[in-house]
Amino acid sequence: MKIIVSSLARAPALMLSERPSHVVSLLSPEEIHLAPDGHAPERHLRLPMHDLRGVPEEAFPGDTPPSESHVAELLKFAAGWSSEAPILIHCWAGVSRSTAAAYSIACARNPGAREEEIAQALRDASPTAWPNPQIVALADTLLARDGRMSAAIKAIGMPDHFDAAPFHIPAHFPAVGG
């Protein structure tokens, strides 16, 4: 099945048309209440965090950066997704937090796949994807990918524009040598 990535504004329509079994909302703590409803709490993960990219000067007092506990919770939640129906991941714009979460889930579900292949699938699916490097680095550590996830995301580079449209990537990738 597929991993769908969207902005908050487009998430409700995608919930109706794609009928995901699981939803992940990554929004600022003060905006997490805006996450669309419609799923049982055990199938809708709400992760309150600001879109901080790991640069200390970006943070303001009171900001909630992505943390190891956020990413651990994301990976645990995604492990409970059977992939028989899509999973929908959204943040405010569908560019940074949600793309990092989708990439992290794809890497977790495909331990034998090359990080570069998954990152390139992300770039091919969305020219606006700019995965949050802090989320990716935390997932890289939790998944014991030895920096390969972060390096693969760095290699796909920054987008040339930020007008994000919903997209999806496959949930399964071939194992290396398989």
Beta strands, then each sheet from edge to edge (+ up, - down):
strand 1: 2-7
strand 2: 22-27
strand 3: 44-48
strand 4: 87-91
strand 5: 167-170
sheet 1: 3+ 2+ 4+ 1+ 5-
end
